[in-house]
Amino acid sequence: MGNRLYRSAKLRMATLRALVTGGAGFVGSHLCDRLLAEGYSVVAADNLLTGRLSNLAHLRNEPRFEFLQQDVCQPFDPGKFDFVFHFASPASPVDYAKHGIETLQVGSLGTFNTLEVARRSQAVFLLASTSECYGDPLEHPQKETYWGHVNPIGPRSVYDEAKRFAEAATMAYRRYHNVNTRIVRIFNTYGSRMQINDGRVIPNFMRQALRGEDLTVYGAGDQTRSFCYVSDEVEGILRLSRSEEPLPVNIGNPCEFTILECAQEILDVTGSRSKICYEPLPKDDPKQRKPDITKAKTLLGWEPRIELQQGLKMSLEYFRGEVAALDANLTSPQRD
């Protein structure tokens, strides 16, 4: 069952018990915080391939929290739960390009194993899926009924197809084993605990702006993204978990920005004098991405509240600290 860390002798069962796989990751760790704030007992499982213990360090003495170092691609039995949130997966372009096989494994084997935990517990199972299921979409904005425009053998396919398979596995367990399932399709999310070198737009621009480097824009910068602040994202996820909706639901911010507009917002927030430089567009990079959140509004009463500039300001000190740590590491003496 792996190594158990942070377990307090005072651990007591709350009314509801939740398992969060990928709990040491960006969104997963914020989800753990929110569940604990609402009185849940939480077990975060993570093999630390891309997750970081520092994201959970503030929970070290929390009696209702337990960290389980576990590769969910291996069968495991962490006990009985009321909710299982499957968030384990490399999620950034840098990470899933480096760990392509592991990404496919956690989307397949890892999903089956966590579904088995939910089946044994008769728990609600919520899969963290992604807007990448839509690929480079031909429909805009993207509704949950759109089947997508995905290259199944391209460089992004290890992530896209892992999540598409995970959705199919989730629905199969619902149909054949009566597991009480939910599927959230997460759109671009940002905030504290993102890794500064993870290849996503906002950490890249923040790092470059705060270091006075040119901001790297791929292509002409007219491709679009929709950025949701992490607390809004977690709110939508929790509302979905408490609903009765078994089919995918988009949780994201429908306010659409071009990459150039995002770069300018970050220059304004940081006060940086960095310039913008252009590089070729990566293969299969989506040209546009915007969620249709009609379903989330109607079924969950949810929509994001935090605008991009506000969210960037709320994240700024975190990114300053990450850049300072990066620079300190780069200038520290190297040991043989």
LINGITA-V528474 format. One record per helix or strand of 3 or more residues. SS is the DSSP state (~ for helix, > for strand). FROM is the first residue (numbers start at 1). LEN is the number of residues. If there is no record, write none. Layout:
<<SS	FROM	LEN> <SS	FROM	LEN>>
This chain:
<<>	3	3> <>	17	5> <~	26	12> <>	41	6> <~	53	3> <~	57	3> <>	65	5> <>	83	4> <~	93	6> <~	100	22> <>	124	7> <~	131	4> <~	157	21> <>	180	7> <~	201	10> <>	215	4> <>	224	3> <~	230	12> <>	249	3> <>	256	3> <~	259	12> <>	276	4> <~	294	7> <~	308	24>>
